Amino acid sequence: MAGGAPVAPVAPPRARLVWRMATVVELIEETPHARTLVLDVPEWPGHAAGQHVDIRLTAEDGYVAERSYSIASTPEDAPRVALTVERIDDGEVSPYLAGELVVGDQFEVRGPVGGHFTWRAADGGPLLLVAGGSGLVPLMAMLRHRRAAGSRADTRLLVSTRELEAVLYREELERLGTAGDGLSITYTLTRTVPEGWDGFARRVDGAMLEAVGPAASATPRVFVCGPTPFVEAVADALVGLGHEAALVHTERFGPTGG
């Protein structure tokens, strides 16, 4: 680990999952359709970058809705936990979380959940992170942890999104990408391209992955997150380029009712 910075403790692999009452302490509008909820979670056991939580909302009439959201914050921020929620207009939960929730509101969270899609600075690199839309959220936790831990591991981030304005954490990514610590960031836009755009403007394919790197011969750890069709296409392309399937970690999401 570069710089000898301490790494925050993480939850034991078999830690018992319990529901905890989280309080909203800050709301950050990321895009017109997404916001980050910063939560204070008492007795939070810690997490690894890439994990997620379950949330449970209970209405006054007793109706209960549960959803899962990736953790966007670094393990070093505990007991603060950040979740970024993209609003699905006809959804059941996301319009409330991304539009109506206010500071001081409370709801239940359970976690951290998941172990296969995680990265710690001590794991080293090189790294290839590939995000489709809001699949950037758990990868952002990895980038934030990388920065907090002082890692200089060779890291390539490829973000695929409809338009530049839809990129989550855009200003923060610009700062991270110019820090000169071994991180490079590439965008590809699949729908709207601004005037003068000289980057990629198509769906992710093998040629793009090869251009972004690292090459399969460098045996990078690869993390791919996004909608199911996106993840499957990217994973297939990576294996076709010679990447070891065991090093390609995937996390996918699909329609859940929002």
N, C-alpha and C positions, 0 to 999 in steps of 0.2 A: 504494500500500500504506500503510494507516494506521500512524502511529507510527514508520515507518522501520525496523521490525524486520527483521533479515536473514532471507532465505529459504534454507533448506538446499538444497544442490545436489541435483539429481535425475539419474536415469540418462539418458544420451543415448537418443534415440528408437530408435536401432538398436544399442544395446549388446548385445554377444554374451551370450546366456544360458548360464550354466554352473551346474552343481550345486555347492553349498557345504554344508559340514557345520554345522548349527545346533545350539546347545546350549540346553536349557531352563534359564532362570535364575529364572523365577517362574511360578506358576500362580495364577490369579484365578478363583474360582468366581462366575460372573455370575448364574446362575439354577440351579435344580435340574437343568436339562438342558443347560447350556452353561458352558463355561469358556474363559478367555483364556490362551493360551500366550505368554509373553514369551520371546523367543529372542535370543540373542547370535549374530550372523551375521558372522564375520570377513570383511573386504573387501567388505562390502555396498556396492553401487554407489549407493545412494540410490533413492528412489521418489517418486512423486507420489500424493497422496491419491486413492484410488479404484482403485488397481492391486491385483493379486493375485499370489500365488505358487503354484507347483506344489510339492507335497511328495512325497517318495519314501521309503517304508518297506520295508526288506528284512528278511525273517524269517531265522531261523537255517538253515532248509532252502533258502534262496535265493529263495523266493517274493517277488515285488515287487508292491507296490500303490502307485499314484499317485493323488493327488487335488489339486484346486485350492481354495485358500481366500483370501478377501479379506483384505487387510492392514487392521488396525484402528488401528494406531499412526500418529502424525503423522510426516512426513518429518524433522522436527527431532529425532526420537528415535534416528535411525540412529547406530550400527549395531544398535541394539535394534529388533526387529521383532515386533509383536504380532499374533497370529491368534486369532480367536474361533471356537470350534468348537461347534456344536450337536450333541448326541448323537442319532444315529438308532439305536434299540435293536437293530434287526436288521441294522445296517450292518457293514461290514467294517473300516473305518478309524476312524470317529468314536468308537465305544465305547472304543477304546484311547486316542485322543488326549484325549477328554473325561473319561476315568475312570481309566485305568491309568498313564498317563505320569507320571513324577515328575521333580522338579528334578534336573538333571544328565544326564538322558537326551539322546541326540543322534539326529538324523535329517537327511536331505538336503533342501535347499530350492533352488528355481531361480526366479529372477525379478530384478526385478519384471516382470510380464507385463501387457499391456493399455495402450492409450493413449487410446481414445475416451471412456472413463468416468473422467475425471480433472478435478480442479479445483485451481487454485493461487490463493492470495490475490490475486496480481497480476491474475487474470482478473476480479475484482470481482463485483458482483451486479447486480440482485437474484438470489436463489437460492430455488428450491423443491426440497426434498428429500423424496421419498416412499418410505417403507420398508414392506415386508411381512415381518414376522417377522425372521429373521436377515439379511434384506436391509439391515438397519440398519448392518451392519458397515462397508462401505466409506464410507457416509455419515457414520459416526462419525469416520472418519479425516479427512474433510473438515471436520467441526466442530472437531476437535482442532487441525487445521492452522490453521483460521480464528482460533482463540483464540491459538495460539502466535505467529501472524504479526501479531496486533493488528488484524485486520480488523474493521470495523464494518458490513460489507455487510449490507443487509437480507436476512435468511435465515429462511425458514419450513420447519420440519420437521414432517412428518405421518407418524406411526407407526401402522400397523395391526397389531394382535396379538390373539390369542385372549383373553387376560386380562392384567390389569395386572401380575401377578407374572411374566409371561413377557417383559416388556420388558427388553432388554439394557441395561446401563450406566445403570440407572434413576437411581441417586443422582447420578452424574456429570451426567446430562442435567438433573436438577433444578438443580444448581449453575450449569450453563451457561445455562439458561433464565432465571435470575434475575440474571444479570450486568449486564443493562441495556446490552448492546452491539449491539442490533438483531436478536437471535435470538428467535424465538417457537416454541414446541413444542406440538403438538396430538396427542392420542392418539385412536384409535377402537378400541373393543373389539368383537370379532365373536362372542364366545361367552358369557363370564362377565362380568357387570357388578356391581361392588361396590355395597353399599347407599349411597345418597346420591350416586351418580355422576351428574354433570351434563354430561359430555362426549358425544362421538359414540358410538353403539353400533350400528354397521352397517358393511357393507363400503364401501370408498372408492367414491364416485360423483362425478359432475360437480358436483352442488350442494355437496358437501363441499369439493372442490378449489376451487371458486369462493369459498367462505366463508373458507378458509385463506389464499388468495392466494399470491403477488401475481397481479394480473390479467394476462391475456394482453397487454394494452396496454403493460405495463411491460417486455415482452420479457425475462422472467427466464430464466436458465439453469436447466434442470430436470433432475434426476437421479432416476430411478426404479429401485429394486432390490427383487427378491423372487422368489417362484415365478413361472413363466412365465404362468399364467392371470392372476395379479394384475397383472403388469407390462403385459400386453397390454390388459387392461381399463382400467388407469389411463392408459396412453398414448393409447388411443382417446378417452377422456373429455377428456383435455387438448387433443387436436387439435380435438375437438368444441367446446371452449370458445374456440378461436381461437389457441391457442399454436402457434408455428412448429414444425413437425415437426423441423427441423434443430437446434432448441435443446432438444429432448427427448431426453436420453441415457438409454439403458436398459441394465440388466445383469440377466440372469435366470438362475435355476438350477432344476434339476429333479432327479428321482431319479437318483442315480449309484451306488448301492450303499453309500453312507455311508462 
